[in-house]
């Protein structure tokens, strides 16, 4: 903005400093509504993750039941689901830890 040839006057330096301080004060004075919005998003993500985990567990149980009833048809799918579950576990622990 200001080139090296143009020196700022002390008055202009003070005005610039006041704008910086004002911006910092506004940044620190975050409304509680904004913080509540972040909390609601976090709660929603936790709820969605929990619901997806419950659905996945139910699906694994259905595959296990189908495998026990008909191992010829359900066996390959059940084995694949166990492989997916095994590879999924490290990813879930990585993403769920803060």
Secondary structure, DSSP 4 states (H G I P E B T S, - for coil): ---TTSPPPHHHHHHHHHHHHHHHHHHHS--HHHHHHHHHHHHHHHHHHHHHHHHHHHHHHHHHHHHHH-HHHHHHHHHHHHHHHHHHHHHHHHHH--
